[in-house]
Amino acid sequence: MTSTQATIRLGAGGAIRVEPFIRLTGHTHILCCTYDDSAPILAIDDGTVSLSVTVPDTAQVTGEDLKQGRLLADAVARYVAGLEQRAAIQDAASEAA
């Protein structure tokens, strides 16, 4: 199994791209910090790689911020549905064996 990792790529024009790859395990910490006076922060920490998600201006939430948050929620829902489907297939295969 490949562990959590991050890759930093330097482009020819000097652009830097960071690609975190987090394998969710029982040691992964996932939390959402909410505040009365600013936007929430979603945090995922897996030891060597940490990822935080929030909006560009934490003092003001825009319609675009809501749109992006909904896209994130939809992607996570599809991810969980895929996990559930795979688990069901594996369970059925182990029962048949």
N, CA, C and O atoms as a printed pandas DataFrame, in Angstrom:
     atom_number atom_name residue_name chain_id  residue_number  x_coord  y_coord  z_coord
0              1         N          MET        A               1    0.840   -1.174    0.000
1              2        CA          MET        A               1    0.000    0.000    0.000
2              3         C          MET        A               1    0.885    1.236    0.000
3              4         O          MET        A               1    1.884    1.296    0.717
4              5         N          THR        A               2    0.513    2.216   -0.805
5              6        CA          THR        A               2    1.231    3.479   -0.847
6              7         C          THR        A               2    0.759    4.350    0.301
7              8         O          THR        A               2   -0.442    4.464    0.548
8              9         N          SER        A               3    1.696    4.963    1.002
9             10        CA          SER        A               3    1.318    5.790    2.137
10            11         C          SER        A               3    1.033    7.215    1.690
11            12         O          SER        A               3    1.261    7.580    0.537
12            13         N          THR        A               4    0.536    8.004    2.615
13            14        CA          THR        A               4    0.297    9.409    2.366
14            15         C          THR        A               4    1.595   10.071    1.933
15            16         O          THR        A               4    2.662    9.794    2.481
16            17         N          GLN        A               5    1.489   10.947    0.946
17            18        CA          GLN        A               5    2.679   11.614    0.438
18            19         C          GLN        A               5    2.307   12.932   -0.213
19            20         O          GLN        A               5    1.133   13.190   -0.479
20            21         N          ALA        A               6    3.292   13.758   -0.466
21            22        CA          ALA        A               6    3.090   14.996   -1.206
22            23         C          ALA        A               6    4.226   15.130   -2.206
23            24         O          ALA        A               6    5.378   14.811   -1.912
24            25         N          THR        A               7    3.881   15.606   -3.381
25            26        CA          THR        A               7    4.864   15.823   -4.429
26            27         C          THR        A               7    4.882   17.307   -4.751
27            28         O          THR        A               7    3.831   17.939   -4.854
28            29         N          ILE        A               8    6.063   17.857   -4.907
29            30        CA          ILE        A               8    6.206   19.248   -5.330
30            31         C          ILE        A               8    6.827   19.228   -6.713
31            32         O          ILE        A               8    7.909   18.674   -6.911
32            33         N          ARG        A               9    6.137   19.835   -7.668
33            34        CA          ARG        A               9    6.623   19.865   -9.048
34            35         C          ARG        A               9    6.967   21.300   -9.426
35            36         O          ARG        A               9    6.192   22.223   -9.173
36            37         N          LEU        A              10    8.121   21.473  -10.026
37            38        CA          LEU        A              10    8.554   22.780  -10.500
38            39         C          LEU        A              10    8.408   22.824  -12.015
39            40         O          LEU        A              10    9.022   22.035  -12.733
40            41         N          GLY        A              11    7.587   23.758  -12.493
41            42        CA          GLY        A              11    7.375   23.872  -13.925
42            43         C          GLY        A              11    8.492   24.645  -14.603
43            44         O          GLY        A              11    9.282   25.323  -13.946
44            45         N          ALA        A              12    8.550   24.535  -15.929
45            46        CA          ALA        A              12    9.598   25.208  -16.690
46            47         C          ALA        A              12    9.548   26.724  -16.501
47            48         O          ALA        A              12   10.590   27.379  -16.496
48            49         N          GLY        A              13    8.366   27.278  -16.350
49            50        CA          GLY        A              13    8.226   28.720  -16.163
50            51         C          GLY        A              13    8.369   29.158  -14.717
51            52         O          GLY        A              13    8.116   30.320  -14.398
52            53         N          GLY        A              14    8.769   28.253  -13.840
53            54        CA          GLY        A              14    8.939   28.595  -12.440
54            55         C          GLY        A              14    7.711   28.345  -11.578
55            56         O          GLY        A              14    7.746   28.568  -10.368
56            57         N          ALA        A              15    6.617   27.882  -12.196
57            58        CA          ALA        A              15    5.400   27.601  -11.431
58            59         C          ALA        A              15    5.621   26.394  -10.531
59            60         O          ALA        A              15    6.271   25.426  -10.926
60            61         N          ILE        A              16    5.087   26.458   -9.340
61            62        CA          ILE        A              16    5.203   25.367   -8.370
62            63         C          ILE        A              16    3.828   24.730   -8.203
63            64         O          ILE        A              16    2.824   25.427   -8.057
64            65         N          ARG        A              17    3.791   23.410   -8.227
65            66        CA          ARG        A              17    2.542   22.666   -8.028
66            67         C          ARG        A              17    2.766   21.666   -6.901
67            68         O          ARG        A              17    3.714   20.882   -6.935
68            69         N          VAL        A              18    1.893   21.700   -5.911
69            70        CA          VAL        A              18    1.961   20.768   -4.799
70            71         C          VAL        A              18    0.808   19.786   -4.946
71            72         O          VAL        A              18   -0.344   20.190   -5.102
72            73         N          GLU        A              19    1.125   18.488   -4.896
73            74        CA          GLU        A              19    0.122   17.443   -5.061
74            75         C          GLU        A              19    0.096   16.560   -3.815
75            76         O          GLU        A              19    0.847   15.588   -3.733
76            77         N          PRO        A              20   -0.771   16.892   -2.833
77            78        CA          PRO        A              20   -0.882   16.016   -1.663
78            79         C          PRO        A              20   -1.719   14.786   -2.009
79            80         O          PRO        A              20   -2.734   14.890   -2.698
80            81         N          PHE        A              21   -1.295   13.651   -1.537
81            82        CA          PHE        A              21   -2.002   12.394   -1.758
82            83         C          PHE        A              21   -2.202   11.770   -0.385
83            84         O          PHE        A              21   -1.258   11.241    0.200
84            85         N          ILE        A              22   -3.418   11.828    0.128
85            86        CA          ILE        A              22   -3.702   11.371    1.492
86            87         C          ILE        A              22   -4.456   10.053    1.440
87            88         O          ILE        A              22   -5.527    9.960    0.842
88            89         N          ARG        A              23   -3.885    9.036    2.073
89            90        CA          ARG        A              23   -4.558    7.743    2.244
90            91         C          ARG        A              23   -5.262    7.783    3.595
91            92         O          ARG        A              23   -4.605    7.803    4.635
92            93         N          LEU        A              24   -6.574    7.793    3.589
93            94        CA          LEU        A              24   -7.334    7.872    4.833
94            95         C          LEU        A              24   -7.213    6.571    5.614
95            96         O          LEU        A              24   -7.514    5.493    5.101
96            97         N          THR        A              25   -6.770    6.686    6.858
97            98        CA          THR        A              25   -6.643    5.533    7.749
98            99         C          THR        A              25   -7.236    5.904    9.102
99           100         O          THR        A              25   -7.761    7.003    9.278
100          101         N          GLY        A              26   -7.151    5.002   10.035
101          102        CA          GLY        A              26   -7.606    5.283   11.387
102          103         C          GLY        A              26   -6.766    6.335   12.094
103          104         O          GLY        A              26   -7.157    6.847   13.143
104          105         N          HIS        A              27   -5.616    6.655   11.522
105          106        CA          HIS        A              27   -4.741    7.670   12.110
106          107         C          HIS        A              27   -4.936    9.047   11.486
107          108         O          HIS        A              27   -4.343   10.024   11.942
108          109         N          THR        A              28   -5.761    9.129   10.450
109          110        CA          THR        A              28   -6.025   10.404    9.789
110          111         C          THR        A              28   -6.983   11.222   10.644
111          112         O          THR        A              28   -7.986   10.706   11.138
112          113         N          HIS        A              29   -6.667   12.493   10.813
113          114        CA          HIS        A              29   -7.542   13.402   11.561
114          115         C          HIS        A              29   -8.281   14.291   10.561
115          116         O          HIS        A              29   -7.664   15.004    9.769
116          117         N          ILE        A              30   -9.610   14.234   10.612
117          118        CA          ILE        A              30  -10.447   15.058    9.743
118          119         C          ILE        A              30  -11.378   15.859   10.637
119          120         O          ILE        A              30  -12.102   15.299   11.459
120          121         N          LEU        A              31  -11.351   17.165   10.470
121          122        CA          LEU        A              31  -12.266   17.971   11.262
122          123         C          LEU        A              31  -12.643   19.234   10.525
123          124         O          LEU        A              31  -11.939   19.677    9.618
124          125         N          CYS        A              32  -13.759   19.805   10.923
125          126        CA          CYS        A              32  -14.221   21.068   10.377
126          127         C          CYS        A              32  -14.343   22.046   11.537
127          128         O          CYS        A              32  -15.109   21.827   12.475
128          129         N          CYS        A              33  -13.583   23.114   11.457
129          130        CA          CYS        A              33  -13.621   24.151   12.497
130          131         C          CYS        A              33  -14.577   25.243   12.037
131          132         O          CYS        A              33  -14.401   25.819   10.963
132          133         N          THR        A              34  -15.584   25.526   12.848
133          134        CA          THR        A              34  -16.538   26.583   12.513
134          135         C          THR        A              34  -16.382   27.727   13.495
135          136         O          THR        A              34  -16.006   27.528   14.650
136          137         N          TYR        A              35  -16.674   28.924   13.023
137          138        CA          TYR        A              35  -16.484   30.130   13.819
138          139         C          TYR        A              35  -17.702   31.028   13.664
139          140         O          TYR        A              35  -18.381   30.986   12.638
140          141         N          ASP        A              36  -17.981   31.842   14.680
141          142        CA          ASP        A              36  -19.101   32.778   14.613
142          143         C          ASP        A              36  -18.833   33.929   13.648
143          144         O          ASP        A              36  -19.764   34.445   13.030
144          145         N          ASP        A              37  -17.567   34.338   13.511
145          146        CA          ASP        A              37  -17.252   35.555   12.766
146          147         C          ASP        A              37  -16.398   35.343   11.508
147          148         O          ASP        A              37  -15.891   36.309   10.938
148          149         N          SER        A              38  -16.237   34.097   11.076
149          150        CA          SER        A              38  -15.490   33.853    9.838
150          151         C          SER        A              38  -15.892   32.507    9.248
151          152         O          SER        A              38  -16.584   31.708    9.879
152          153         N          ALA        A              39  -15.439   32.283    8.023
153          154        CA          ALA        A              39  -15.791   31.053    7.305
154          155         C          ALA        A              39  -15.172   29.830    7.978
155          156         O          ALA        A              39  -14.141   29.946    8.640
156          157         N          PRO        A              40  -15.788   28.668    7.815
157          158        CA          PRO        A              40  -15.238   27.438    8.392
158          159         C          PRO        A              40  -13.956   27.008    7.680
159          160         O          PRO        A              40  -13.652   27.464    6.578
160          161         N          ILE        A              41  -13.221   26.124    8.336
161          162        CA          ILE        A              41  -12.018   25.537    7.762
162          163         C          ILE        A              41  -12.131   24.024    7.885
163          164         O          ILE        A              41  -12.350   23.495    8.975
164          165         N          LEU        A              42  -11.982   23.338    6.764
165          166        CA          LEU        A              42  -11.947   21.885    6.735
166          167         C          LEU        A              42  -10.478   21.482    6.792
167          168         O          LEU        A              42   -9.674   21.965    5.994
168          169         N          ALA        A              43  -10.120   20.611    7.717
169          170        CA          ALA        A              43   -8.726   20.212    7.883
170          171         C          ALA        A              43   -8.594   18.698    7.840
171          172         O          ALA        A              43   -9.367   17.974    8.465
172          173         N          ILE        A              44   -7.595   18.231    7.087
173          174        CA          ILE        A              44   -7.258   16.809    7.013
174          175         C          ILE        A              44   -5.772   16.701    7.308
175          176         O          ILE        A              44   -4.952   17.312    6.623
176          177         N          ASP        A              45   -5.424   15.925    8.325
177          178        CA          ASP        A              45   -4.024   15.781    8.728
178          179         C          ASP        A              45   -3.695   14.298    8.823
179          180         O          ASP        A              45   -4.376   13.544    9.519
180          181         N          ASP        A              46   -2.656   13.890    8.123
181          182        CA          ASP        A              46   -2.241   12.499    8.150
182          183         C          ASP        A              46   -0.744   12.398    8.427
183          184         O          ASP        A              46   -0.014   11.710    7.714
184          185         N          GLY        A              47   -0.307   13.080    9.451
185          186        CA          GLY        A              47    1.095   13.007    9.838
186          187         C          GLY        A              47    1.993   13.858    8.973
187          188         O          GLY        A              47    2.264   15.012    9.306
188          189         N          THR        A              48    2.462   13.307    7.861
189          190        CA          THR        A              48    3.398   14.040    7.019
190          191         C          THR        A              48    2.721   14.988    6.035
191          192         O          THR        A              48    3.387   15.838    5.445
192          193         N          VAL        A              49    1.413   14.857    5.851
193          194        CA          VAL        A              49    0.686   15.724    4.922
194          195         C          VAL        A              49   -0.530   16.305    5.631
195          196         O          VAL        A              49   -1.319   15.587    6.245
196          197         N          SER        A              50   -0.662   17.630    5.528
197          198        CA          SER        A              50   -1.831   18.321    6.066
198          199         C          SER        A              50   -2.466   19.131    4.952
199          200         O          SER        A              50   -1.772   19.711    4.117
200          201         N          LEU        A              51   -3.789   19.165    4.945
201          202        CA          LEU        A              51   -4.532   19.909    3.934
202          203         C          LEU        A              51   -5.615   20.706    4.630
203          204         O          LEU        A              51   -6.362   20.164    5.446
204          205         N          SER        A              52   -5.705   21.984    4.316
205          206        CA          SER        A              52   -6.764   22.834    4.847
206          207         C          SER        A              52   -7.544   23.408    3.680
207          208         O          SER        A              52   -6.968   23.782    2.658
208          209         N          VAL        A              53   -8.870   23.475    3.839
209          210        CA          VAL        A              53   -9.738   24.019    2.798
210          211         C          VAL        A              53  -10.585   25.114    3.419
211          212         O          VAL        A              53  -11.247   24.900    4.434
212          213         N          THR        A              54  -10.560   26.282    2.808
213          214        CA          THR        A              54  -11.424   27.377    3.220
214          215         C          THR        A              54  -11.620   28.296    2.028
215          216         O          THR        A              54  -11.178   27.979    0.923
216          217         N          VAL        A              55  -12.266   29.410    2.232
217          218        CA          VAL        A              55  -12.566   30.352    1.149
218          219         C          VAL        A              55  -11.469   31.416    1.062
219          220         O          VAL        A              55  -10.710   31.599    2.014
220          221         N          PRO        A              56  -11.380   32.120   -0.078
221          222        CA          PRO        A              56  -10.320   33.126   -0.231
222          223         C          PRO        A              56  -10.363   34.244    0.812
223          224         O          PRO        A              56   -9.319   34.666    1.309
224          225         N          ASP        A              57  -11.547   34.718    1.140
225          226        CA          ASP        A              57  -11.697   35.791    2.139
226          227         C          ASP        A              57  -12.556   35.246    3.269
227          228         O          ASP        A              57  -13.781   35.201    3.155
228          229         N          THR        A              58  -11.921   34.833    4.356
229          230        CA          THR        A              58  -12.662   34.179    5.445
230          231         C          THR        A              58  -13.626   35.118    6.171
231          232         O          THR        A              58  -14.451   34.667    6.965
232          233         N          ALA        A              59  -13.526   36.416    5.904
233          234        CA          ALA        A              59  -14.439   37.372    6.538
234          235         C          ALA        A              59  -15.761   37.483    5.791
235          236         O          ALA        A              59  -16.741   37.991    6.335
236          237         N          GLN        A              60  -15.794   37.003    4.528
237          238        CA          GLN        A              60  -17.018   37.115    3.737
238          239         C          GLN        A              60  -17.187   35.893    2.847
239          240         O          GLN        A              60  -16.279   35.537    2.096
240          241         N          VAL        A              61  -18.334   35.260    2.930
241          242        CA          VAL        A              61  -18.647   34.092    2.118
242          243         C          VAL        A              61  -19.516   34.543    0.944
243          244         O          VAL        A              61  -20.526   35.221    1.129
244          245         N          THR        A              62  -19.109   34.158   -0.261
245          246        CA          THR        A              62  -19.814   34.566   -1.479
246          247         C          THR        A              62  -20.626   33.408   -2.060
247          248         O          THR        A              62  -20.534   32.270   -1.599
248          249         N          GLY        A              63  -21.410   33.723   -3.068
249          250        CA          GLY        A              63  -22.148   32.685   -3.779
250          251         C          GLY        A              63  -21.214   31.686   -4.444
251          252         O          GLY        A              63  -21.516   30.493   -4.487
252          253         N          GLU        A              64  -20.081   32.155   -4.964
253          254        CA          GLU        A              64  -19.094   31.262   -5.569
254          255         C          GLU        A              64  -18.513   30.318   -4.517
255          256         O          GLU        A              64  -18.264   29.147   -4.801
256          257         N          ASP        A              65  -18.298   30.827   -3.304
257          258        CA          ASP        A              65  -17.807   29.971   -2.218
258          259         C          ASP        A              65  -18.809   28.861   -1.929
259          260         O          ASP        A              65  -18.423   27.706   -1.749
260          261         N          LEU        A              66  -20.083   29.202   -1.885
261          262        CA          LEU        A              66  -21.127   28.196   -1.656
262          263         C          LEU        A              66  -21.162   27.177   -2.781
263          264         O          LEU        A              66  -21.304   25.979   -2.536
264          265         N          LYS        A              67  -21.032   27.652   -4.023
265          266        CA          LYS        A              67  -21.011   26.751   -5.182
266          267         C          LYS        A              67  -19.865   25.759   -5.063
267          268         O          LYS        A              67  -20.062   24.558   -5.251
268          269         N          GLN        A              68  -18.681   26.245   -4.754
269          270        CA          GLN        A              68  -17.520   25.370   -4.631
270          271         C          GLN        A              68  -17.681   24.397   -3.460
271          272         O          GLN        A              68  -17.294   23.233   -3.564
272          273         N          GLY        A              69  -18.247   24.864   -2.356
273          274        CA          GLY        A              69  -18.506   23.986   -1.212
274          275         C          GLY        A              69  -19.470   22.873   -1.559
275          276         O          GLY        A              69  -19.299   21.734   -1.122
276          277         N          ARG        A              70  -20.492   23.202   -2.350
277          278        CA          ARG        A              70  -21.450   22.173   -2.784
278          279         C          ARG        A              70  -20.794   21.174   -3.725
279          280         O          ARG        A              70  -21.083   19.980   -3.658
280          281         N          LEU        A              71  -19.910   21.651   -4.606
281          282        CA          LEU        A              71  -19.183   20.734   -5.484
282          283         C          LEU        A              71  -18.304   19.789   -4.668
283          284         O          LEU        A              71  -18.207   18.602   -4.980
284          285         N          LEU        A              72  -17.668   20.315   -3.627
285          286        CA          LEU        A              72  -16.851   19.478   -2.737
286          287         C          LEU        A              72  -17.721   18.437   -2.036
287          288         O          LEU        A              72  -17.363   17.261   -1.980
288          289         N          ALA        A              73  -18.864   18.871   -1.503
289          290        CA          ALA        A              73  -19.763   17.942   -0.812
290          291         C          ALA        A              73  -20.269   16.858   -1.758
291          292         O          ALA        A              73  -20.376   15.695   -1.368
292          293         N          ASP        A              74  -20.580   17.230   -2.997
293          294        CA          ASP        A              74  -21.046   16.260   -3.986
294          295         C          ASP        A              74  -19.942   15.247   -4.304
295          296         O          ASP        A              74  -20.206   14.049   -4.405
296          297         N          ALA        A              75  -18.716   15.728   -4.460
297          298        CA          ALA        A              75  -17.596   14.822   -4.751
298          299         C          ALA        A              75  -17.369   13.856   -3.588
299          300         O          ALA        A              75  -17.106   12.674   -3.813
300          301         N          VAL        A              76  -17.467   14.337   -2.362
301          302        CA          VAL        A              76  -17.292   13.468   -1.186
302          303         C          VAL        A              76  -18.419   12.436   -1.127
303          304         O          VAL        A              76  -18.179   11.273   -0.802
304          305         N          ALA        A              77  -19.643   12.855   -1.438
305          306        CA          ALA        A              77  -20.774   11.910   -1.438
306          307         C          ALA        A              77  -20.557   10.812   -2.481
307          308         O          ALA        A              77  -20.845    9.646   -2.213
308          309         N          ARG        A              78  -20.052   11.169   -3.672
309          310        CA          ARG        A              78  -19.765   10.163   -4.699
310          311         C          ARG        A              78  -18.630    9.243   -4.247
311          312         O          ARG        A              78  -18.663    8.042   -4.513
312          313         N          TYR        A              79  -17.633    9.798   -3.568
313          314        CA          TYR        A              79  -16.516    9.005   -3.043
314          315         C          TYR        A              79  -17.031    7.952   -2.056
315          316         O          TYR        A              79  -16.663    6.780   -2.141
316          317         N          VAL        A              80  -17.880    8.379   -1.124
317          318        CA          VAL        A              80  -18.433    7.450   -0.127
318          319         C          VAL        A              80  -19.309    6.406   -0.803
319          320         O          VAL        A              80  -19.254    5.231   -0.439
320          321         N          ALA        A              81  -20.113    6.811   -1.778
321          322        CA          ALA        A              81  -20.953    5.850   -2.500
322          323         C          ALA        A              81  -20.086    4.809   -3.214
323          324         O          ALA        A              81  -20.432    3.628   -3.247
324          325         N          GLY        A              82  -18.969    5.246   -3.779
325          326        CA          GLY        A              82  -18.052    4.311   -4.424
326          327         C          GLY        A              82  -17.440    3.339   -3.432
327          328         O          GLY        A              82  -17.290    2.153   -3.728
328          329         N          LEU        A              83  -17.086    3.840   -2.254
329          330        CA          LEU        A              83  -16.559    2.959   -1.200
330          331         C          LEU        A              83  -17.607    1.932   -0.780
331          332         O          LEU        A              83  -17.308    0.747   -0.633
332          333         N          GLU        A              84  -18.834    2.404   -0.589
333          334        CA          GLU        A              84  -19.914    1.495   -0.182
334          335         C          GLU        A              84  -20.158    0.427   -1.240
335          336         O          GLU        A              84  -20.371   -0.739   -0.907
336          337         N          GLN        A              85  -20.130    0.814   -2.503
337          338        CA          GLN        A              85  -20.337   -0.146   -3.591
338          339         C          GLN        A              85  -19.218   -1.187   -3.608
339          340         O          GLN        A              85  -19.473   -2.383   -3.745
340          341         N          ARG        A              86  -17.991   -0.724   -3.470
341          342        CA          ARG        A              86  -16.843   -1.642   -3.477
342          343         C          ARG        A              86  -16.894   -2.589   -2.280
343          344         O          ARG        A              86  -16.615   -3.780   -2.420
344          345         N          ALA        A              87  -17.247   -2.072   -1.113
345          346        CA          ALA        A              87  -17.344   -2.904    0.086
346          347         C          ALA        A              87  -18.422   -3.968   -0.087
347          348         O          ALA        A              87  -18.233   -5.114    0.320
348          349         N          ALA        A              88  -19.553   -3.598   -0.689
349          350        CA          ALA        A              88  -20.639   -4.561   -0.916
350          351         C          ALA        A              88  -20.189   -5.669   -1.873
351          352         O          ALA        A              88  -20.518   -6.836   -1.661
352          353         N          ILE        A              89  -19.446   -5.316   -2.915
353          354        CA          ILE        A              89  -18.936   -6.313   -3.862
354          355         C          ILE        A              89  -17.975   -7.260   -3.158
355          356         O          ILE        A              89  -18.037   -8.475   -3.350
356          357         N          GLN        A              90  -17.097   -6.707   -2.351
357          358        CA          GLN        A              90  -16.128   -7.537   -1.627
358          359         C          GLN        A              90  -16.833   -8.456   -0.623
359          360         O          GLN        A              90  -16.478   -9.627   -0.493
360          361         N          ASP        A              91  -17.829   -7.921    0.083
361          362        CA          ASP        A              91  -18.572   -8.737    1.043
362          363         C          ASP        A              91  -19.272   -9.900    0.342
363          364         O          ASP        A              91  -19.251  -11.030    0.832
364          365         N          ALA        A              92  -19.892   -9.619   -0.807
365          366        CA          ALA        A              92  -20.601  -10.665   -1.554
366          367         C          ALA        A              92  -19.617  -11.726   -2.043
367          368         O          ALA        A              92  -19.925  -12.918   -2.025
368          369         N          ALA        A              93  -18.438  -11.294   -2.478
369          370        CA          ALA        A              93  -17.423  -12.254   -2.958
370          371         C          ALA        A              93  -16.914  -13.120   -1.828
371          372         O          ALA        A              93  -16.686  -14.313   -2.028
372          373         N          SER        A              94  -16.726  -12.551   -0.633
373          374        CA          SER        A              94  -16.210  -13.353    0.478
374          375         C          SER        A              94  -17.282  -14.313    1.004
375          376         O          SER        A              94  -16.953  -15.398    1.484
376          377         N          GLU        A              95  -18.544  -13.930    0.920
377          378        CA          GLU        A              95  -19.632  -14.832    1.340
378          379         C          GLU        A              95  -19.776  -15.993    0.359
379          380         O          GLU        A              95  -20.117  -17.105    0.762
380          381         N          ALA        A              96  -19.521  -15.742   -0.918
381          382        CA          ALA        A              96  -19.637  -16.785   -1.938
382          383         C          ALA        A              96  -18.484  -17.756   -1.890
383          384         O          ALA        A              96  -18.593  -18.880   -2.379
384          385         N          ALA        A              97  -17.387  -17.336   -1.308
385          386        CA          ALA        A              97  -16.188  -18.199   -1.272
386          387         C          ALA        A              97  -16.268  -19.275   -0.216
387          388         O          ALA        A              97  -15.338  -20.068   -0.072
